[in-house]
């Protein structure tokens, strides 16, 4: 579909994605050993942000990401909450945790990546080269299957 419609692609990665979302609950944890002032000293710290390993970290990250994507004019697909579409600009964003595969006009993708960087610490990894993307069109519904293929496929 990307080739057929003349769409450019871009791969964007959000650094420390889970740590972007604030916690809704009061959570405390034992101070990590590497931060102890005296060996064996036990302190408790209150977490302000999600960290990897928390059960609610995934949910909190997705809720934050969803708010940001909607604020940028993207709408989640009906059948896949990890696919966002900007209907006016015909931009498609497939989300896999903290990696975004984006398809659309090159200038729209660059603008979107720049806007995302105002919300998150992002790395622009350039054009997608090592992902296999399978697209299925069914009426107005677009379905992306984004699989890490390791080696680029050749047609």
C-alpha positions, 0 to 999 in steps of 0.5 A: 500500500505504501508503494502503491499510494506513494507514501513515505515511511518513518520509524520513531522511537520514544526513549524511556516511554513508561517513565513519561506517564505520571502515576495515579496512585501513591506507590512506594518502594524500597530504596535501591541498594545502589542509592543507600547512603550506609550499607543495609540502610532501609528507606522507602521512596515514593514514585512519581512516575511509572517505571518498567515492571509496574503492572500499571505502567503499560496502561498509564503509558498507553493512556498518555500516548492516546491523549497526545495522539488525539491532541495531534489530530490522530484517531485510533482505528476502530479495530486496532487501538494501536493504529492511529490515523489522521484522516485529513492528511492521510497519515497512518501511525502503527504503535508497538510499545514505544516504536512508531511506524509512520506512513504518509507524505514526507513533510507530514511525517517530519511535522508529526515527528517534530510535534511528538518531540515536544511531548516526548524524548524521541529518536527519529530512526529515519525511513523504515527499512527493516520491518515487514509491513503487511497491509490489508484494505477492507472498505475504509478500514486499513489494517497494518501488521508490523513485524520485526523481520530482521532482514529486509524482504526483497520483492 
